[in-house]
């Protein structure tokens, strides 16, 4: 193999994913409020990146500045490139928001009125509104000279006021006066209890709105009697959230997790976003918060665009949104069917979000009430608030079922909610396992044990995504329902392994990380290489969220060099460099950004015509393959197999929403070839379900027969 293999940088690769989301927002074919939604996703993604990845990178740049990553960049070099690239993308994001999107929304009857554009009539309307509804809630806080005494809450928007004393007030206690030579600066946090969007009187039928922070800045002088407001600036901090839990505290692990949450509340800032203001006030605020210019992001316009999320669900603007796509019932699993009978006959594939998530909830509901069900075992990584699944598990335990649930308390940013679920489940009598030391349980598996006439029967549900009813409407994921012994016997061994003491299980059909999942993928790639030659080249198709594991990448490079065609669909991070002669000329990588977030993981191997497809909870990342509990499972059912293969081929045919990774690490929109029909994968998948549903409906129609009254008597 070529000794000078090349790889991309992890942080920069993720940043380019966010840039693809921004590029999707800028497409003319995307409705205006959907454009806004994409811009909000860009901001939300960057917030998480800053508080986790940037926070860690800053620490590493200090402690290990010359340490190199897989791409050959030192920590110090990575930090500089990350700062430069993120600033460019954020500048492009705000330029598009201010120059393109907001004016277009105004033309369609949604006009944002900034503080500088208040009319006398607006002031007359807003002044009493501020005094009566906002002023009593506000709390101005002075920024002290010593930065360690200043704490600004994470990701909360603030208004900074640079003040000037009108006259020396001898009656004011000395402790409350600012010191000579000190710039008196106070901040006001935008209250979370108030709506960010303030509606102004309509103008000729057009809706007009301003933002809460604009009112506070405009009328904020009322908060500081005896002072003039020289300048104002809107700013927002993103604080460090990269804290790990003490894994050794077995007896009070929940308390250890709560301590992590407490640390986040008082953590130091990683970076600051501020709306265009003078250097005087920004430098003064930065100094008082110990931030350098390198980590200050100046934006033109609205400092925190999350406020605009309030526009997304407005009634009366349907033309500015995507046309609604109906979510269809699964053809085999619905409330009219007996789930146990169906799963004895066949495996059932559920394709989210094109099909309803209800069969998953219904399965647990039926199990909770079924007198023949003896036990339910389940993993929970992330679930939603008001979860019907949690309610069904509670009901099952109260109905005398043996219910065991593995709740991953270390699921980042869901720790608090998961702790609450643990308390509720335990109170209902559920056996709850909190986690495994040093390893997160990321596998998605449900196992139901039922006593039937023939004896004990097991039913399983495997998924590539979380048991979350909210994300099931937004993320594309795949679920498999089955009662086949090949799956369920291994599922039993899996649960015994993660819940108690056990040697490495001998699984026959499932593959488990960090035990043998990675080795299985490598062996499948190696087998494809052995099957391949110039006359009959091999084929690997894979779909995942991220590809960063060096061993997997090297194996794919080797496959490319040995006549294997490799098609990759990678939504986010991809460190593999395609299209390099002698390294990866037979590899192409696409990334699809569309209405739904692509989240499923699929792995296809041609295998000399004896094709195989595997689904998994795992991406090809070191953390998933080596530091998490994950599952990879083969598809045995022929109908399910064909559906998944067709699905992969549709994705790789997309020429509307797919981006192509270039060998320099950039991404370009995949263009339609001359004479090629337009193919938008998600739309085509939805239309296929629509046709299937119409066929089923027509075949299932009942005809009303007229009968004479005499015949009925």
N, C-alpha and C positions, 0 to 999 in steps of 0.2 A: 504493500500500500504506500502511496505517496506520503513521505515523511513530513511534508510541509502542509498539512491539512489546515484549512482555515475555518474559523468560527466567528459568529457575531457576538456582540456584547449583550448580556441579559437585560441590563437596565435600558439601554438604548433601543433594544428590540421591543421591549414593552412600551416605551414612549412612542414608537412608530405605530403600534396598535392604536393608541389614543389619537394619533394623527389621522389614521384611517377613519376613525369615527368622525373626526372633524371634516374630512373630505366628503364623507357621506352626507353630512349636514349641508354641505355647499352644493349638492347636486340639484339642478333645476327641477327634476322630477319629484323631489321630496316635498310634501306639503309644508306650509310655513310652521305650524305648531309642532310638526314632527322634526323639522330642522331645529327648533328650540329644544326639543327633548334630547336630541343628539348633543347639542352644546352643553346641556346640563349634565349629561353623562360624562363628557370630557372633563368638566370641572370636578365632578364627584370622583372620577377615576384618579385624577391628579392629587386630590386631597389624600386618598388612601396611599398613593405612591409616596407622597411627601412624608407622611407621618410614620411609614414603615420602612420603605426601601431607602429614601433619602436620609432618614434619621440614622439608619445603620451604616450607610455609605459615609456619612460625615464622621461617624465614630471611627470607622476603619481607616479613613484618610488621615486621621490623627495618629491612631495606634499602629497602623501598618501601611504607611503611605506608599511603599514600593512593592507591596504584594500585588501580583498580577492575576487576572482572571483568565478564563479559557480563551478569550480573544487576544490576550497579550497586553491589555491595558492595565496600568497600575490603578490602585484605589484613588490616588490623587488625580490621575488623568480622567478616570471615569467621572469623578465628581465635577470636574471642569466641563466635560462634554455634556453631562446630564443637565447642568445649570444652563449652558448655552442653548441646548436643543429645546428644553422645556420653555424657556423664555420666548423662543421663536414661535413655538406652537401656540402658546397662550396669547402672544401678540396677534397672531393670525386669527385666533378664535374671537378676540374682542373686536378686531377690525371688521370681521364679517358680521358680528352681532350689531355693531353700531352703524356701519355704512350700508349694509344690505338688509339684514333681517328686521331690525326695529323699524326702519322706514317702510318696508313692505307691510309689516303688521299694522302700522298707522294707516296706510292706504286701505287696508281691509277693515278698518274700524276699531283697532286696538292701539291707541296712541299713548305712549309713555311721555309724561310731562315731567321734565327734570326741574330741579330747584331753580335753575337759571331762567327757566321759561314760564315761571308762574305769572299769570296775569293778575291785575288788581282784583278781579273777581275771584280768582283762585285763592289769593291771600285772604280775602274777606271770608271765604268759605272755610279755609284751613285753620285760620288763627283760633277761633273758638273751639274748633274740633280738637286741636292740639291741647289747648288749655284744659278742656273738660275730660278728654279721654286718654291723653298720653302723658302730659306733664306730671300728674300725681304718681305715675309708675316709675319714672326715671330716677336713676341713682348715679350722679356724677362721682367719679373717683379720681383723685389726683395721682399723677405718676410721680413717684419719688425719684431722687437722683440715684439712689442705690438700686440697681436692677433686681437684686434678689428679693426686694420687698414688693416688687410689682408682679402681679399674676393676672394674665388675661386668659379667659377660658378658651379652650380649643375650638376652632372653627366657628366662633361666634363673631358676628360683625359688630364693630365698634365705631363710634365717631370720636375723633380726637379734636379737642378744642385748644388752640393756642390763645392764651389770654393776656390781656394787658390791664393792669390796675388803673382805674379811673382817677383815683386819688388815694393817698396814704390814709388808711383807716386806723387811727390809734386805738379805737375801741376793740379792734379784732385781736384776740389772743395771739401772741407771737408764734405759737406752735402751728397756727392755721395760716400764717402768712408765708408767701414764698420767699426764699432767701435771695439776697441781692446777687445779681448775675445769673440767676437760675431762670430758665424759661418755664413759666407756669403752664403746665399742660394737664388737662383733665380728660378723662375718657368716659363715654357713656355706652354701655352695652345695649344693643338693640333688644328690647324685651321679646322673649319667645312667646309670651302670653298674648301678644297682639298680632294681628295679620300684617304681613309685610306690604301687601298691596292695599293702597287707599284709593277708593274710587272717587273721582271728581265728577261734577255735573257734566252730563253729556253735551256735546257740541254738534248740533245738526244731525243727531241720531248716532253719532260715533261715541264709542266708549273711550273714556280718558281716565288714566290712572297715574298716580305718583307712588313713591315708595316711602315707607315709614321712616327710613333713615334720612330722607330728604327733609321731612318735616322737622325732625330732631335737629338737624344741622341749621335749618332756616330759623327756627324759633328757639334754638338752644341758649341764646343769650339770656333768656329768662331764668336759666338754671344758675347763673353766676352774677347775682346783684353786686354792683361795685366794680365789675370787670367788663371790659369790651372784648368781644371775640374778634381776634385779629385774623385767624384762619381756621378752617376746619379740614379734616381729612378722614376719609373712610378707610378702615383697615381691618384685616382679619388675619389671625395667626393660625398656623397649623402646627400643633405640638407633637412631640415625640410620643409614639404609641408602641415602640419596639421594646416591650418589656416581656420577659419570660417568667414563667411560674416556677416556684421551687418544687421540682418533681419528687423530692424525697419525702414530702409531708403527706404521708398516706392517711393518717388519722383525721386530719383537718384540711383535706384538699380543697374543699369548697371555700374555706376561709382564705387559703392561699390564693385562689383565683380572685376572690373579692379584694385582696390586697393589690393584685395587679391592676384591677379597675380603679382603685384608689390612687395608685401611682400615675395613671393616665390623667387623672383629674388635676394633678399638680405638676405635670411634666413641663420641661422647658420647650420653648418654641424652636421649630426647625426652620421655618420660613415665614415670610409675611407677604400678604397681598394688599396693595393699597391702590385706591383710586387716584388718578392723576392729581397731584398736589405739589406745593412748593417743596424744594429740598430742605428748607428750614424746618418745617414741622415733621417731615418724614425722618430726617436725620436725628432730630431730637427724640422722636418716639423710638427709633431703632436703637439709639444709644441707651435709653432708659430700659430697653428690653434685651440689651446685649446681642443685637443682630447686626450683621454686616450687610453691605449693599449686595454682595454676591447672592444672598438668599432673600432679597426683597424683589418682589414681582410687581412692577407698576402696570396697572391696567387702565385702559381708557374707557370710561363709562362706569357701569355698575360694578362695584367691588365684589359683591356676592350675588351672582346671578341666580342662585337657588330661589330667590324671591319670585322669579318669573315662573316657577313651577305652578303657581296659582292660576296661570292662564291656560294650562293644558286641558283642564276639565270644564272650561266655560261652556255653557249652553249657547247655541245659536251660531257656532262657528264650525259646523261640521265640514264645510268645504276646505278648511285649513288643516284637517286631520286626515289620516289614512282612512280609507273606506273600511268598515268593519269586516273582519273575516270571521265567519261562523266557526265555532269549535264543535266538532262532531262527536257523537257517541261511538264507543268502540262496537264493532259489529258483533262481537262474541260476548262481551261482558256488559250487561246492563241490569237494571233492577228486575227485569222480567225473567232473567235467566238464573239458574242455580249454578253458582260459581264452581261448586265442587264437581258437579257433573261435567261442566265445560272443560275444566282443567284435567279431568281424567281422560278426556278425548284428545286434547291438543294443547300445545303451548300457545300462548297469546302474546302478541307484541303490542305495546302501547306507544304511540309516537306523539310525544308532547311538543308543542302546545296545540297541535292540529286536532288531537283527540282530547277528550275531557279527562281530567285527573280523577274523576269520581270513582272509577273502578278500584283504585288503590284504597280510597277512604271506605268504599262499600265493602271491600274484602275484610278490612279490620272490623268494621261495624258488624258484618255478618258473623265473624268469628267471635265477637264479644257477646253475642246473644245465642249462639248455637250451642245447644246442650251437649253436642258430641265433641266440641273443641276442648282439648285438654290444656294446651299451652300456646303461648305466642312469644316469639323472640324477635327482637328488632334492634337495628342500629339507628341512631338519630344524630345527625351532624348539625344541620340547620333546619329549623322548621319555622312556621309563621306564627304570629300572634293569633289568638283565638283559633288555635289549630283543632280541627275536627278529629285529627288522628290522635292527639293527646286525649281528647275527650273519650274516644273509643277505647283507648288503652286503659283509662281509668275505669270505664264501665266494665271492661273485661275482667279486671282485677276484682272489682266489687261483686261480679257475678261468679267468682270462685275459680276463674282461670289462673293458671300459673303464668304470669306475665313477667318477662325479663327484658329490660330495655337498656341498651348501651348508649348513654348520652355523652357525647364528646364535649366536655366542658371547655376544652382549649380551642374551640372553633372561633377564630379571631373575629372580634366585634359582635359576636353572638353569645359571649360568655354570660352576660347578665341574664339574658332571656333563658338560656339553657339551665342556669342555676335555679331560676323560678320554676321551670318545668320539672326539674329533679324533685323539688320540694312537693309539688302537686302530685307527682306520680308516686312518690314514697308514701304520702298521706293516704293514697287510694289503695296501697298494698302492693304496688309494683316493686319488683326487685330491680334496683337501679345500679348499674356499674358505671363509675365515673370516668374511667379512662385507663390507659396503660402508660406506665412510666416511660417518658422520653419519646413516645410514639403517639401520633393522632390516629384515631380510627375514622377513616374516610370512606370505607366500603359502605354500600347501600344495600341492605338485605333485610328481608322479612321472612320469617319461617313460622308456619302454623301447623300444629300437631293435632290431628283429629282421629277419634276412635270411630271406626266404621265396621260394617258387618264382617269384612274380610280381615280386619285387624287394624293396627295403627297405620294411618296414611298421613303423609306430610305434603304441604303445599308451600311454595316459595315464590317470592317476588324479588327480582334483581333489578337494579336501576343504575343508570349512569349519572343520575342527578339526585338532589335532595328530596326528602319527604316534606315538601313545602308547597302548599296549595297556591300561594301567591306567585312564586317564581315559575310554577308549572304552567302559568298562563303567558310567561314571557321568555322562558328559556327552552331551546330545543333539546329534549332529552329522550332517551329510549328506556322502556321498561319491559321486562319479560316475566310473565306469569307462567308457572309450571308446576306439575306434580311428578315429573320424571324422577325416578330414583337416582339417576346419574347426577342430578343437581342437588336433590334434597338430602341425600346421605352425606354429601360433602358439606352442605350447609350446616348440618347438625354438628359435624366435627369442627367446623369453623367457629361456631358459637361456643362450643366447649373449650376451644383453645383460647379465645379472647376473654372469657369470663372466669376461668379458673386456672389451675395449674395443669400444664400439658406439655408434652414434648412436641416437637415440630410435627404437625399432622400429615398423614399420608393421604393427600387429596388426589382423587383419580381424574376428576374432570374440571375442578376449579383450580385457579392459580392465585396464590396469595402473596402480596408484598408485606413485609420485606423478605419473605422466605424464598419464593421461586418464580414470582411474576416476571421480574426482569430477565431472568435466565430463560424463561419460556419465550419471551419476545425475541431475544437474541437467537435462540435456537430456531425459531420460525423464520427469521431473516436468513440465517445460515442455510436452512433447508431450501429456501427459495433460490439462493445462490447456486446450490448444487443442482437444482432442477433447470437452470437457465443456461442457454447458449445463444450464439448469434442467430441461428435459424429459428429457435423457439425461445424468445426472451421471456424471462419471468415477469411477474407483475405483483407489486405491493401497493395497496391503497390504504391510507390511514387518515383518520379524522380525529383531532384532539384539540385541546385548548392551548397547550404549550409543549414545546419540544426543546429541552435544554440538557438532557442527559448525554454526556460525552460518549459513553459506550454505545448507546443506541444510535447516535449520529454517525459514529465511526462505522458501525455495522451497515448503516444505510449507504454511506460512502462506498464501502466495499461492494455492496450489492450493485450500485450504479456502475462500478468498474468491471462488473462481471455480468453485464447484459441484462440486468434487472431494471425494468422501468418502475420508478417509484413516484407515485402521486400522493402528495400530502396536502391535507386541508387543515391548516393550523390557525386558529382564531387569533391568538395573542403572541406570546413569546416564541420565537424560532431562532435558534443559534446555528442551525444548519445553513450552509451557503450553497445554493443550487447553481447549476449551469456552469461550473468550473471544469474546464477540460482536464481529464486525468483524475478528477476527484468526484464530480457530481453532475456530469453532463446529462445523465439520464434521470435526474430528479427535477421535478417541478413542484412549487409550493404555492398554493392559493390561500386566501383568507377572505371569508364572506362576511360583510357587514350589511345587515338588513334589518327588517322589522323585529325579528326575534334574535336573542343572543344565542349563538351556536355554542352548545355545551356538551353534546354527546361525544363519546369516545368509541370509535370503531376501528378494527384492524382486519384487513382482508389480505389473504395470501392465495395466489393462483395455484400453486402446488401441482404443476403438471396436469391441470385439469381436475384434480381432486380438491376443489376449492374449500377454503375454510374462512369463517368470519368469527371474530371474537368481539364482545362488548366488554367495557371496563369502566370502573369508577376512576381509573388512574390515567393521568397524563404522563408523558415521557419526561419526567423531571426527577432529579436526584431525590428530592424530598418525598415524592410519591412512591418511587420505586424502592427507596432504602430507609425512609424514616416515617412511613405511614402504613397503616393496615389498609390494603386495597384488595380488590378482587378483579380477576380477569376470567371470563367464562365463554365457552364455545357455543355456537348456535347449532343445535341438532335438528330442529324442525325444518323441513324443506320449504314450507310456505314462508316462515319467518326469515329463513336464509335468503330467499329470492327477494323478499321485500327490502331487506337491508342492502343487498347488492344493488338493486335498482336505485335505492336512495343514494348510495355512494356515487353511482354513475351520474345521477342528476346533479349532485353537488359539483362534480368535476366538469360538468358541461356548462356551468353558469358563466354567462358573458355579460351580465348586467350589474351584479353586485359583488363580483369577485375581483380581488386585487392579486397581482402576481409579484412574488418576491424576486428581486433582481440580485445579481451576484455582488453588488456593492452594498447590499443591506437596505436599499430603498424599495418601495412598493409602487407599482403602476397599475392603474385600472386595466383590467382585462377587456380588450375590445373585441367586438364581434367580427369574425372573419367574413370576407365577401361572400354573399350568398347564404350565410349561416343564419338560421332563425334566432330570434331573441329568446334567451333562456334565463329566467330568473328562478333560481332553485326553490326558494321558499314559496313563491307564488305557484310554481308548478306542483310542488308537494301538496299545497292546500287545494288546488284544483283537482288533484287526483282523489283526495278524500271526499271532495264535494261530489264528484261523479260516482264514487262507490256508494256514498250515502243516498244519492238519488236513485240508484239502481236498487238498493235494498228497500227503499221506501216504496218504489213502484211494485216490486215483487211481493211486498208484504201488505199491499192495500186490501182492505176488506170491502166487498160490494154489498150495499144495502138492497135487500130483496123486498119488493112490494108484495104484500099478501092481502087478500080480501078480509074484511072484518068477519065474514062468515066462517072463513077457514080458521080464524084465531079463536073462535068460540067453541 
